[in-house]
Amino acid sequence: KFHFLCHSLLNLFHRDIVYLISKRPSLVGLIGILISIFISTCKGQEKPERDHLSSLFEQPINTL
């Protein structure tokens, strides 16, 4: 179930990221770091890291 959630989130973020890159190229580096963290976390880390990561992702997306 979590794998499916991961996949959906990656698709959602991909769409947002393409939009962000077109609007704010300076964010590309930061987003790249976040995505690599997210992907490595998706590949099977413990719950506390996932919770920390989701809060990491919510902040930039909510501020748009």
KELUM-865147 format. One record per residue (C-alpha): x, y negated, z; residue in three letters. Coordinates in nm, 4 decimals, always signed. Example, Ala and Ser with C-alpha at 12.3 -4.5 7.8 and 13.67 -1.06 7.14 Angstrom:
- px, py, pz, residuo
- +1.2300, +0.4500, +0.7800, ALA
- +1.3670, +0.1060, +0.7140, SER
//
This chain:
- px, py, pz, residuo
- +0.0000, +0.0000, +0.0000, LYS
- +0.2788, -0.2420, +0.0856, PHE
- +0.4485, -0.1703, -0.2457, HIS
- +0.1344, -0.2827, -0.4295, PHE
- +0.1204, -0.5985, -0.2161, LEU
- +0.4836, -0.6628, -0.2985, CYS
- +0.4170, -0.6263, -0.6676, HIS
- +0.1192, -0.8641, -0.6553, SER
- +0.3175, -1.1219, -0.4614, LEU
- +0.6047, -1.1029, -0.7083, LEU
- +0.3645, -1.1616, -0.9967, ASN
- +0.2023, -1.4529, -0.8149, LEU
- +0.5390, -1.6085, -0.7293, PHE
- +0.6618, -1.5592, -1.0833, HIS
- +0.3763, -1.7720, -1.2144, ARG
- +0.4354, -2.0402, -0.9512, ASP
- +0.8090, -2.0345, -1.0156, ILE
- +0.7720, -2.0847, -1.3895, VAL
- +0.5541, -2.3857, -1.3129, TYR
- +0.7980, -2.5175, -1.0523, LEU
- +1.0948, -2.4808, -1.2838, ILE
- +0.9177, -2.6808, -1.5530, SER
- +0.8326, -2.9555, -1.3009, LYS
- +1.1355, -2.9562, -1.0695, ARG
- +1.4537, -2.8060, -1.2143, PRO
- +1.6427, -2.8890, -0.8942, SER
- +1.4466, -2.6172, -0.7139, LEU
- +1.5724, -2.3393, -0.9417, VAL
- +1.8698, -2.2557, -0.7176, GLY
- +1.6616, -2.2483, -0.4006, LEU
- +1.3927, -2.0382, -0.5633, ILE
- +1.6517, -1.7940, -0.6947, GLY
- +1.7789, -1.7418, -0.3410, ILE
- +1.4267, -1.6928, -0.2065, LEU
- +1.3408, -1.4439, -0.4795, ILE
- +1.6538, -1.2378, -0.4217, SER
- +1.5757, -1.2305, -0.0485, ILE
- +1.2152, -1.1358, -0.1217, PHE
- +1.3108, -0.8570, -0.3621, ILE
- +1.5675, -0.7068, -0.1247, SER
- +1.3134, -0.7269, +0.1576, THR
- +1.0537, -0.5616, -0.0653, CYS
- +1.2856, -0.2680, -0.1153, LYS
- +1.2159, -0.1507, +0.2368, GLY
- +1.3201, -0.3639, +0.5318, GLN
- +1.1589, -0.3793, +0.8744, GLU
- +0.8407, -0.5699, +0.9553, LYS
- +0.9929, -0.8674, +1.1441, PRO
- +1.1988, -0.9613, +0.8390, GLU
- +0.8936, -0.9436, +0.6140, ARG
- +0.7001, -1.1702, +0.8500, ASP
- +0.9871, -1.4185, +0.8596, HIS
- +1.0096, -1.4029, +0.4822, LEU
- +0.6394, -1.4628, +0.4267, SER
- +0.6576, -1.7765, +0.6415, SER
- +0.9597, -1.8811, +0.4364, LEU
- +0.7543, -1.8493, +0.1194, PHE
- +0.4379, -2.0095, +0.2535, GLU
- +0.6100, -2.3367, +0.3348, GLN
- +0.7228, -2.4395, -0.0161, PRO
- +0.4033, -2.3157, -0.1793, ILE
- +0.1752, -2.4928, +0.0665, ASN
- +0.3582, -2.8227, +0.0228, THR
- +0.2903, -2.8338, -0.3530, LEU
//
